[in-house]
Amino acid sequence: MVDILKEFGQKVLHYRRKKNLSQEHLAELASLHRTYIGQIETGKRNIALKNIEKLAKALGVSIKDLF
């Protein structure tokens, strides 16, 4: 069974690295906390839809790309 939180976190990590952003910089761009970004990337956080939208905008991708 695929863990959707880990899979989502891996997508965020992929796009963050592709954009050459640190967790801190992504957090600033998305108006989120750096530790929150870390928890998302490791699959430890069940992220709210509004925050998914913030991350997608900060990464310059569509919400669909993160899934």
mmCIF file of the N, C-alpha and C atoms, coordinates in Angstrom:
data_MODEL
# 
_entry.id   MODEL 
# 
loop_
_atom_site.group_PDB 
_atom_site.id 
_atom_site.type_symbol 
_atom_site.label_atom_id 
_atom_site.label_alt_id 
_atom_site.label_comp_id 
_atom_site.label_asym_id 
_atom_site.label_entity_id 
_atom_site.label_seq_id 
_atom_site.pdbx_PDB_ins_code 
_atom_site.Cartn_x 
_atom_site.Cartn_y 
_atom_site.Cartn_z 
_atom_site.occupancy 
_atom_site.B_iso_or_equiv 
_atom_site.pdbx_formal_charge 
_atom_site.auth_seq_id 
_atom_site.auth_comp_id 
_atom_site.auth_asym_id 
_atom_site.auth_atom_id 
_atom_site.pdbx_PDB_model_num 
ATOM 1   N N  . MET A 1 1  ? 0.846  -1.195 0.000   1.00 0.00 ? 1  MET A N  1 
ATOM 2   C CA . MET A 1 1  ? 0.000  0.000  0.000   1.00 0.00 ? 1  MET A CA 1 
ATOM 3   C C  . MET A 1 1  ? 0.884  1.249  0.000   1.00 0.00 ? 1  MET A C  1 
ATOM 4   N N  . VAL A 1 2  ? 0.565  2.174  -0.875  1.00 0.00 ? 2  VAL A N  1 
ATOM 5   C CA . VAL A 1 2  ? 1.321  3.411  -0.993  1.00 0.00 ? 2  VAL A CA 1 
ATOM 6   C C  . VAL A 1 2  ? 0.879  4.378  0.099   1.00 0.00 ? 2  VAL A C  1 
ATOM 7   N N  . ASP A 1 3  ? 1.866  4.973  0.761   1.00 0.00 ? 3  ASP A N  1 
ATOM 8   C CA . ASP A 1 3  ? 1.558  5.986  1.768   1.00 0.00 ? 3  ASP A CA 1 
ATOM 9   C C  . ASP A 1 3  ? 1.439  7.331  1.053   1.00 0.00 ? 3  ASP A C  1 
ATOM 10  N N  . ILE A 1 4  ? 0.229  7.821  0.940   1.00 0.00 ? 4  ILE A N  1 
ATOM 11  C CA . ILE A 1 4  ? -0.028 9.048  0.171   1.00 0.00 ? 4  ILE A CA 1 
ATOM 12  C C  . ILE A 1 4  ? 0.712  10.256 0.753   1.00 0.00 ? 4  ILE A C  1 
ATOM 13  N N  . LEU A 1 5  ? 0.894  10.309 2.062   1.00 0.00 ? 5  LEU A N  1 
ATOM 14  C CA . LEU A 1 5  ? 1.607  11.438 2.659   1.00 0.00 ? 5  LEU A CA 1 
ATOM 15  C C  . LEU A 1 5  ? 3.077  11.433 2.255   1.00 0.00 ? 5  LEU A C  1 
ATOM 16  N N  . LYS A 1 6  ? 3.690  10.245 2.251   1.00 0.00 ? 6  LYS A N  1 
ATOM 17  C CA . LYS A 1 6  ? 5.094  10.148 1.843   1.00 0.00 ? 6  LYS A CA 1 
ATOM 18  C C  . LYS A 1 6  ? 5.245  10.428 0.354   1.00 0.00 ? 6  LYS A C  1 
ATOM 19  N N  . GLU A 1 7  ? 4.321  9.925  -0.436  1.00 0.00 ? 7  GLU A N  1 
ATOM 20  C CA . GLU A 1 7  ? 4.361  10.159 -1.877  1.00 0.00 ? 7  GLU A CA 1 
ATOM 21  C C  . GLU A 1 7  ? 4.230  11.650 -2.185  1.00 0.00 ? 7  GLU A C  1 
ATOM 22  N N  . PHE A 1 8  ? 3.297  12.312 -1.519  1.00 0.00 ? 8  PHE A N  1 
ATOM 23  C CA . PHE A 1 8  ? 3.119  13.752 -1.699  1.00 0.00 ? 8  PHE A CA 1 
ATOM 24  C C  . PHE A 1 8  ? 4.380  14.496 -1.273  1.00 0.00 ? 8  PHE A C  1 
ATOM 25  N N  . GLY A 1 9  ? 4.920  14.118 -0.130  1.00 0.00 ? 9  GLY A N  1 
ATOM 26  C CA . GLY A 1 9  ? 6.140  14.755 0.377   1.00 0.00 ? 9  GLY A CA 1 
ATOM 27  C C  . GLY A 1 9  ? 7.310  14.609 -0.578  1.00 0.00 ? 9  GLY A C  1 
ATOM 28  N N  . GLN A 1 10 ? 7.415  13.454 -1.221  1.00 0.00 ? 10 GLN A N  1 
ATOM 29  C CA . GLN A 1 10 ? 8.486  13.232 -2.191  1.00 0.00 ? 10 GLN A CA 1 
ATOM 30  C C  . GLN A 1 10 ? 8.328  14.142 -3.412  1.00 0.00 ? 10 GLN A C  1 
ATOM 31  N N  . LYS A 1 11 ? 7.091  14.405 -3.790  1.00 0.00 ? 11 LYS A N  1 
ATOM 32  C CA . LYS A 1 11 ? 6.836  15.320 -4.914  1.00 0.00 ? 11 LYS A CA 1 
ATOM 33  C C  . LYS A 1 11 ? 7.254  16.746 -4.548  1.00 0.00 ? 11 LYS A C  1 
ATOM 34  N N  . VAL A 1 12 ? 6.894  17.166 -3.335  1.00 0.00 ? 12 VAL A N  1 
ATOM 35  C CA . VAL A 1 12 ? 7.286  18.503 -2.874  1.00 0.00 ? 12 VAL A CA 1 
ATOM 36  C C  . VAL A 1 12 ? 8.807  18.604 -2.860  1.00 0.00 ? 12 VAL A C  1 
ATOM 37  N N  . LEU A 1 13 ? 9.460  17.605 -2.298  1.00 0.00 ? 13 LEU A N  1 
ATOM 38  C CA . LEU A 1 13 ? 10.922 17.572 -2.242  1.00 0.00 ? 13 LEU A CA 1 
ATOM 39  C C  . LEU A 1 13 ? 11.522 17.634 -3.650  1.00 0.00 ? 13 LEU A C  1 
ATOM 40  N N  . HIS A 1 14 ? 10.973 16.861 -4.572  1.00 0.00 ? 14 HIS A N  1 
ATOM 41  C CA . HIS A 1 14 ? 11.459 16.847 -5.957  1.00 0.00 ? 14 HIS A CA 1 
ATOM 42  C C  . HIS A 1 14 ? 11.393 18.244 -6.575  1.00 0.00 ? 14 HIS A C  1 
ATOM 43  N N  . TYR A 1 15 ? 10.243 18.888 -6.475  1.00 0.00 ? 15 TYR A N  1 
ATOM 44  C CA . TYR A 1 15 ? 10.093 20.203 -7.088  1.00 0.00 ? 15 TYR A CA 1 
ATOM 45  C C  . TYR A 1 15 ? 10.906 21.264 -6.358  1.00 0.00 ? 15 TYR A C  1 
ATOM 46  N N  . ARG A 1 16 ? 11.047 21.126 -5.044  1.00 0.00 ? 16 ARG A N  1 
ATOM 47  C CA . ARG A 1 16 ? 11.878 22.091 -4.285  1.00 0.00 ? 16 ARG A CA 1 
ATOM 48  C C  . ARG A 1 16 ? 13.324 21.998 -4.748  1.00 0.00 ? 16 ARG A C  1 
ATOM 49  N N  . ARG A 1 17 ? 13.829 20.783 -4.866  1.00 0.00 ? 17 ARG A N  1 
ATOM 50  C CA . ARG A 1 17 ? 15.219 20.597 -5.326  1.00 0.00 ? 17 ARG A CA 1 
ATOM 51  C C  . ARG A 1 17 ? 15.388 21.033 -6.774  1.00 0.00 ? 17 ARG A C  1 
ATOM 52  N N  . LYS A 1 18 ? 14.388 20.759 -7.599  1.00 0.00 ? 18 LYS A N  1 
ATOM 53  C CA . LYS A 1 18 ? 14.430 21.164 -9.005  1.00 0.00 ? 18 LYS A CA 1 
ATOM 54  C C  . LYS A 1 18 ? 14.545 22.682 -9.130  1.00 0.00 ? 18 LYS A C  1 
ATOM 55  N N  . LYS A 1 19 ? 13.892 23.394 -8.214  1.00 0.00 ? 19 LYS A N  1 
ATOM 56  C CA . LYS A 1 19 ? 13.935 24.860 -8.204  1.00 0.00 ? 19 LYS A CA 1 
ATOM 57  C C  . LYS A 1 19 ? 15.133 25.394 -7.413  1.00 0.00 ? 19 LYS A C  1 
ATOM 58  N N  . ASN A 1 20 ? 15.923 24.478 -6.857  1.00 0.00 ? 20 ASN A N  1 
ATOM 59  C CA . ASN A 1 20 ? 17.105 24.852 -6.073  1.00 0.00 ? 20 ASN A CA 1 
ATOM 60  C C  . ASN A 1 20 ? 16.747 25.713 -4.858  1.00 0.00 ? 20 ASN A C  1 
ATOM 61  N N  . LEU A 1 21 ? 15.675 25.351 -4.184  1.00 0.00 ? 21 LEU A N  1 
ATOM 62  C CA . LEU A 1 21 ? 15.220 26.097 -3.008  1.00 0.00 ? 21 LEU A CA 1 
ATOM 63  C C  . LEU A 1 21 ? 15.552 25.332 -1.735  1.00 0.00 ? 21 LEU A C  1 
ATOM 64  N N  . SER A 1 22 ? 15.923 26.054 -0.706  1.00 0.00 ? 22 SER A N  1 
ATOM 65  C CA . SER A 1 22 ? 16.066 25.444 0.615   1.00 0.00 ? 22 SER A CA 1 
ATOM 66  C C  . SER A 1 22 ? 14.673 25.324 1.225   1.00 0.00 ? 22 SER A C  1 
ATOM 67  N N  . GLN A 1 23 ? 14.555 24.523 2.272   1.00 0.00 ? 23 GLN A N  1 
ATOM 68  C CA . GLN A 1 23 ? 13.270 24.446 2.979   1.00 0.00 ? 23 GLN A CA 1 
ATOM 69  C C  . GLN A 1 23 ? 12.895 25.819 3.517   1.00 0.00 ? 23 GLN A C  1 
ATOM 70  N N  . GLU A 1 24 ? 13.883 26.555 3.992   1.00 0.00 ? 24 GLU A N  1 
ATOM 71  C CA . GLU A 1 24 ? 13.626 27.891 4.538   1.00 0.00 ? 24 GLU A CA 1 
ATOM 72  C C  . GLU A 1 24 ? 13.064 28.831 3.481   1.00 0.00 ? 24 GLU A C  1 
ATOM 73  N N  . HIS A 1 25 ? 13.675 28.800 2.293   1.00 0.00 ? 25 HIS A N  1 
ATOM 74  C CA . HIS A 1 25 ? 13.215 29.703 1.237   1.00 0.00 ? 25 HIS A CA 1 
ATOM 75  C C  . HIS A 1 25 ? 11.822 29.315 0.746   1.00 0.00 ? 25 HIS A C  1 
ATOM 76  N N  . LEU A 1 26 ? 11.582 28.022 0.575   1.00 0.00 ? 26 LEU A N  1 
ATOM 77  C CA . LEU A 1 26 ? 10.241 27.579 0.182   1.00 0.00 ? 26 LEU A CA 1 
ATOM 78  C C  . LEU A 1 26 ? 9.217  27.985 1.234   1.00 0.00 ? 26 LEU A C  1 
ATOM 79  N N  . ALA A 1 27 ? 9.576  27.826 2.494   1.00 0.00 ? 27 ALA A N  1 
ATOM 80  C CA . ALA A 1 27 ? 8.667  28.211 3.579   1.00 0.00 ? 27 ALA A CA 1 
ATOM 81  C C  . ALA A 1 27 ? 8.319  29.694 3.497   1.00 0.00 ? 27 ALA A C  1 
ATOM 82  N N  . GLU A 1 28 ? 9.321  30.529 3.229   1.00 0.00 ? 28 GLU A N  1 
ATOM 83  C CA . GLU A 1 28 ? 9.076  31.967 3.087   1.00 0.00 ? 28 GLU A CA 1 
ATOM 84  C C  . GLU A 1 28 ? 8.138  32.245 1.914   1.00 0.00 ? 28 GLU A C  1 
ATOM 85  N N  . LEU A 1 29 ? 8.418  31.623 0.774   1.00 0.00 ? 29 LEU A N  1 
ATOM 86  C CA . LEU A 1 29 ? 7.599  31.851 -0.426  1.00 0.00 ? 29 LEU A CA 1 
ATOM 87  C C  . LEU A 1 29 ? 6.153  31.410 -0.231  1.00 0.00 ? 29 LEU A C  1 
ATOM 88  N N  . ALA A 1 30 ? 5.960  30.352 0.556   1.00 0.00 ? 30 ALA A N  1 
ATOM 89  C CA . ALA A 1 30 ? 4.619  29.800 0.759   1.00 0.00 ? 30 ALA A CA 1 
ATOM 90  C C  . ALA A 1 30 ? 3.955  30.321 2.036   1.00 0.00 ? 30 ALA A C  1 
ATOM 91  N N  . SER A 1 31 ? 4.638  31.185 2.769   1.00 0.00 ? 31 SER A N  1 
ATOM 92  C CA . SER A 1 31 ? 4.134  31.712 4.057   1.00 0.00 ? 31 SER A CA 1 
ATOM 93  C C  . SER A 1 31 ? 3.818  30.574 5.030   1.00 0.00 ? 31 SER A C  1 
ATOM 94  N N  . LEU A 1 32 ? 4.743  29.610 5.099   1.00 0.00 ? 32 LEU A N  1 
ATOM 95  C CA . LEU A 1 32 ? 4.626  28.481 6.010   1.00 0.00 ? 32 LEU A CA 1 
ATOM 96  C C  . LEU A 1 32 ? 5.904  28.394 6.832   1.00 0.00 ? 32 LEU A C  1 
ATOM 97  N N  . HIS A 1 33 ? 5.913  27.569 7.863   1.00 0.00 ? 33 HIS A N  1 
ATOM 98  C CA . HIS A 1 33 ? 7.088  27.412 8.713   1.00 0.00 ? 33 HIS A CA 1 
ATOM 99  C C  . HIS A 1 33 ? 8.017  26.347 8.136   1.00 0.00 ? 33 HIS A C  1 
ATOM 100 N N  . ARG A 1 34 ? 9.320  26.534 8.290   1.00 0.00 ? 34 ARG A N  1 
ATOM 101 C CA . ARG A 1 34 ? 10.300 25.597 7.759   1.00 0.00 ? 34 ARG A CA 1 
ATOM 102 C C  . ARG A 1 34 ? 10.108 24.184 8.286   1.00 0.00 ? 34 ARG A C  1 
ATOM 103 N N  . THR A 1 35 ? 9.803  24.038 9.569   1.00 0.00 ? 35 THR A N  1 
ATOM 104 C CA . THR A 1 35 ? 9.612  22.688 10.114  1.00 0.00 ? 35 THR A CA 1 
ATOM 105 C C  . THR A 1 35 ? 8.375  22.024 9.513   1.00 0.00 ? 35 THR A C  1 
ATOM 106 N N  . TYR A 1 36 ? 7.395  22.809 9.156   1.00 0.00 ? 36 TYR A N  1 
ATOM 107 C CA . TYR A 1 36 ? 6.197  22.291 8.498   1.00 0.00 ? 36 TYR A CA 1 
ATOM 108 C C  . TYR A 1 36 ? 6.567  21.702 7.140   1.00 0.00 ? 36 TYR A C  1 
ATOM 109 N N  . ILE A 1 37 ? 7.432  22.408 6.391   1.00 0.00 ? 37 ILE A N  1 
ATOM 110 C CA . ILE A 1 37 ? 7.903  21.914 5.099   1.00 0.00 ? 37 ILE A CA 1 
ATOM 111 C C  . ILE A 1 37 ? 8.629  20.587 5.293   1.00 0.00 ? 37 ILE A C  1 
ATOM 112 N N  . GLY A 1 38 ? 9.487  20.512 6.297   1.00 0.00 ? 38 GLY A N  1 
ATOM 113 C CA . GLY A 1 38 ? 10.212 19.278 6.583   1.00 0.00 ? 38 GLY A CA 1 
ATOM 114 C C  . GLY A 1 38 ? 9.281  18.127 6.912   1.00 0.00 ? 38 GLY A C  1 
ATOM 115 N N  . GLN A 1 39 ? 8.247  18.407 7.676   1.00 0.00 ? 39 GLN A N  1 
ATOM 116 C CA . GLN A 1 39 ? 7.278  17.370 8.034   1.00 0.00 ? 39 GLN A CA 1 
ATOM 117 C C  . GLN A 1 39 ? 6.481  16.908 6.819   1.00 0.00 ? 39 GLN A C  1 
ATOM 118 N N  . ILE A 1 40 ? 6.187  17.816 5.921   1.00 0.00 ? 40 ILE A N  1 
ATOM 119 C CA . ILE A 1 40 ? 5.489  17.452 4.678   1.00 0.00 ? 40 ILE A CA 1 
ATOM 120 C C  . ILE A 1 40 ? 6.378  16.534 3.852   1.00 0.00 ? 40 ILE A C  1 
ATOM 121 N N  . GLU A 1 41 ? 7.633  16.932 3.678   1.00 0.00 ? 41 GLU A N  1 
ATOM 122 C CA . GLU A 1 41 ? 8.549  16.172 2.833   1.00 0.00 ? 41 GLU A CA 1 
ATOM 123 C C  . GLU A 1 41 ? 8.830  14.772 3.368   1.00 0.00 ? 41 GLU A C  1 
ATOM 124 N N  . THR A 1 42 ? 8.739  14.590 4.666   1.00 0.00 ? 42 THR A N  1 
ATOM 125 C CA . THR A 1 42 ? 8.982  13.268 5.247   1.00 0.00 ? 42 THR A CA 1 
ATOM 126 C C  . THR A 1 42 ? 7.697  12.470 5.450   1.00 0.00 ? 42 THR A C  1 
ATOM 127 N N  . GLY A 1 43 ? 6.570  13.029 5.045   1.00 0.00 ? 43 GLY A N  1 
ATOM 128 C CA . GLY A 1 43 ? 5.299  12.321 5.153   1.00 0.00 ? 43 GLY A CA 1 
ATOM 129 C C  . GLY A 1 43 ? 4.733  12.275 6.558   1.00 0.00 ? 43 GLY A C  1 
ATOM 130 N N  . LYS A 1 44 ? 5.172  13.189 7.411   1.00 0.00 ? 44 LYS A N  1 
ATOM 131 C CA . LYS A 1 44 ? 4.708  13.206 8.799   1.00 0.00 ? 44 LYS A CA 1 
ATOM 132 C C  . LYS A 1 44 ? 3.567  14.196 9.034   1.00 0.00 ? 44 LYS A C  1 
ATOM 133 N N  . ARG A 1 45 ? 3.206  14.937 7.997   1.00 0.00 ? 45 ARG A N  1 
ATOM 134 C CA . ARG A 1 45 ? 2.177  15.964 8.150   1.00 0.00 ? 45 ARG A CA 1 
ATOM 135 C C  . ARG A 1 45 ? 1.076  15.748 7.126   1.00 0.00 ? 45 ARG A C  1 
ATOM 136 N N  . ASN A 1 46 ? -0.156 15.747 7.583   1.00 0.00 ? 46 ASN A N  1 
ATOM 137 C CA . ASN A 1 46 ? -1.313 15.681 6.693   1.00 0.00 ? 46 ASN A CA 1 
ATOM 138 C C  . ASN A 1 46 ? -1.675 17.123 6.352   1.00 0.00 ? 46 ASN A C  1 
ATOM 139 N N  . ILE A 1 47 ? -1.277 17.545 5.186   1.00 0.00 ? 47 ILE A N  1 
ATOM 140 C CA . ILE A 1 47 ? -1.353 18.953 4.797   1.00 0.00 ? 47 ILE A CA 1 
ATOM 141 C C  . ILE A 1 47 ? -2.763 19.352 4.352   1.00 0.00 ? 47 ILE A C  1 
ATOM 142 N N  . ALA A 1 48 ? -3.153 20.548 4.733   1.00 0.00 ? 48 ALA A N  1 
ATOM 143 C CA . ALA A 1 48 ? -4.465 21.088 4.361   1.00 0.00 ? 48 ALA A CA 1 
ATOM 144 C C  . ALA A 1 48 ? -4.458 21.542 2.902   1.00 0.00 ? 48 ALA A C  1 
ATOM 145 N N  . LEU A 1 49 ? -5.597 21.497 2.281   1.00 0.00 ? 49 LEU A N  1 
ATOM 146 C CA . LEU A 1 49 ? -5.740 21.859 0.873   1.00 0.00 ? 49 LEU A CA 1 
ATOM 147 C C  . LEU A 1 49 ? -5.260 23.288 0.597   1.00 0.00 ? 49 LEU A C  1 
ATOM 148 N N  . LYS A 1 50 ? -5.549 24.219 1.482   1.00 0.00 ? 50 LYS A N  1 
ATOM 149 C CA . LYS A 1 50 ? -5.107 25.606 1.294   1.00 0.00 ? 50 LYS A CA 1 
ATOM 150 C C  . LYS A 1 50 ? -3.585 25.694 1.284   1.00 0.00 ? 50 LYS A C  1 
ATOM 151 N N  . ASN A 1 51 ? -2.940 24.871 2.108   1.00 0.00 ? 51 ASN A N  1 
ATOM 152 C CA . ASN A 1 51 ? -1.482 24.878 2.139   1.00 0.00 ? 51 ASN A CA 1 
ATOM 153 C C  . ASN A 1 51 ? -0.893 24.186 0.917   1.00 0.00 ? 51 ASN A C  1 
ATOM 154 N N  . ILE A 1 52 ? -1.606 23.225 0.362   1.00 0.00 ? 52 ILE A N  1 
ATOM 155 C CA . ILE A 1 52 ? -1.173 22.610 -0.892  1.00 0.00 ? 52 ILE A CA 1 
ATOM 156 C C  . ILE A 1 52 ? -1.173 23.675 -1.979  1.00 0.00 ? 52 ILE A C  1 
ATOM 157 N N  . GLU A 1 53 ? -2.198 24.495 -1.994  1.00 0.00 ? 53 GLU A N  1 
ATOM 158 C CA . GLU A 1 53 ? -2.268 25.582 -2.975  1.00 0.00 ? 53 GLU A CA 1 
ATOM 159 C C  . GLU A 1 53 ? -1.097 26.547 -2.792  1.00 0.00 ? 53 GLU A C  1 
ATOM 160 N N  . LYS A 1 54 ? -0.776 26.904 -1.558  1.00 0.00 ? 54 LYS A N  1 
ATOM 161 C CA . LYS A 1 54 ? 0.353  27.801 -1.281  1.00 0.00 ? 54 LYS A CA 1 
ATOM 162 C C  . LYS A 1 54 ? 1.661  27.199 -1.774  1.00 0.00 ? 54 LYS A C  1 
ATOM 163 N N  . LEU A 1 55 ? 1.865  25.914 -1.508  1.00 0.00 ? 55 LEU A N  1 
ATOM 164 C CA . LEU A 1 55 ? 3.089  25.246 -1.944  1.00 0.00 ? 55 LEU A CA 1 
ATOM 165 C C  . LEU A 1 55 ? 3.180  25.199 -3.469  1.00 0.00 ? 55 LEU A C  1 
ATOM 166 N N  . ALA A 1 56 ? 2.093  24.859 -4.109  1.00 0.00 ? 56 ALA A N  1 
ATOM 167 C CA . ALA A 1 56 ? 2.088  24.791 -5.573  1.00 0.00 ? 56 ALA A CA 1 
ATOM 168 C C  . ALA A 1 56 ? 2.458  26.145 -6.176  1.00 0.00 ? 56 ALA A C  1 
ATOM 169 N N  . LYS A 1 57 ? 1.878  27.204 -5.665  1.00 0.00 ? 57 LYS A N  1 
ATOM 170 C CA . LYS A 1 57 ? 2.190  28.546 -6.170  1.00 0.00 ? 57 LYS A CA 1 
ATOM 171 C C  . LYS A 1 57 ? 3.652  28.889 -5.919  1.00 0.00 ? 57 LYS A C  1 
ATOM 172 N N  . ALA A 1 58 ? 4.160  28.579 -4.724  1.00 0.00 ? 58 ALA A N  1 
ATOM 173 C CA . ALA A 1 58 ? 5.547  28.882 -4.378  1.00 0.00 ? 58 ALA A CA 1 
ATOM 174 C C  . ALA A 1 58 ? 6.526  28.091 -5.243  1.00 0.00 ? 58 ALA A C  1 
ATOM 175 N N  . LEU A 1 59 ? 6.142  26.880 -5.623  1.00 0.00 ? 59 LEU A N  1 
ATOM 176 C CA . LEU A 1 59 ? 7.004  26.038 -6.456  1.00 0.00 ? 59 LEU A CA 1 
ATOM 177 C C  . LEU A 1 59 ? 6.806  26.291 -7.955  1.00 0.00 ? 59 LEU A C  1 
ATOM 178 N N  . GLY A 1 60 ? 5.776  27.052 -8.293  1.00 0.00 ? 60 GLY A N  1 
ATOM 179 C CA . GLY A 1 60 ? 5.498  27.343 -9.702  1.00 0.00 ? 60 GLY A CA 1 
ATOM 180 C C  . GLY A 1 60 ? 4.972  26.137 -10.464 1.00 0.00 ? 60 GLY A C  1 
ATOM 181 N N  . VAL A 1 61 ? 4.207  25.291 -9.759  1.00 0.00 ? 61 VAL A N  1 
ATOM 182 C CA . VAL A 1 61 ? 3.608  24.113 -10.392 1.00 0.00 ? 61 VAL A CA 1 
ATOM 183 C C  . VAL A 1 61 ? 2.109  24.110 -10.115 1.00 0.00 ? 61 VAL A C  1 
ATOM 184 N N  . SER A 1 62 ? 1.398  23.245 -10.806 1.00 0.00 ? 62 SER A N  1 
ATOM 185 C CA . SER A 1 62 ? -0.027 23.126 -10.538 1.00 0.00 ? 62 SER A CA 1 
ATOM 186 C C  . SER A 1 62 ? -0.254 22.201 -9.339  1.00 0.00 ? 62 SER A C  1 
ATOM 187 N N  . ILE A 1 63 ? -1.392 22.309 -8.731  1.00 0.00 ? 63 ILE A N  1 
ATOM 188 C CA . ILE A 1 63 ? -1.736 21.413 -7.627  1.00 0.00 ? 63 ILE A CA 1 
ATOM 189 C C  . ILE A 1 63 ? -1.691 19.975 -8.126  1.00 0.00 ? 63 ILE A C  1 
ATOM 190 N N  . LYS A 1 64 ? -2.156 19.764 -9.339  1.00 0.00 ? 64 LYS A N  1 
ATOM 191 C CA . LYS A 1 64 ? -2.164 18.430 -9.943  1.00 0.00 ? 64 LYS A CA 1 
ATOM 192 C C  . LYS A 1 64 ? -0.748 17.840 -10.013 1.00 0.00 ? 64 LYS A C  1 
ATOM 193 N N  . ASP A 1 65 ? 0.249  18.668 -10.275 1.00 0.00 ? 65 ASP A N  1 
ATOM 194 C CA . ASP A 1 65 ? 1.630  18.199 -10.355 1.00 0.00 ? 65 ASP A CA 1 
ATOM 195 C C  . ASP A 1 65 ? 2.115  17.601 -9.040  1.00 0.00 ? 65 ASP A C  1 
ATOM 196 N N  . LEU A 1 66 ? 1.574  18.051 -7.936  1.00 0.00 ? 66 LEU A N  1 
ATOM 197 C CA . LEU A 1 66 ? 2.003  17.551 -6.627  1.00 0.00 ? 66 LEU A CA 1 
ATOM 198 C C  . LEU A 1 66 ? 1.370  16.207 -6.289  1.00 0.00 ? 66 LEU A C  1 
ATOM 199 N N  . PHE A 1 67 ? 0.403  15.801 -7.091  1.00 0.00 ? 67 PHE A N  1 
ATOM 200 C CA . PHE A 1 67 ? -0.225 14.497 -6.904  1.00 0.00 ? 67 PHE A CA 1 
ATOM 201 C C  . PHE A 1 67 ? 0.183  13.608 -8.029  1.00 0.00 ? 67 PHE A C  1 
# 
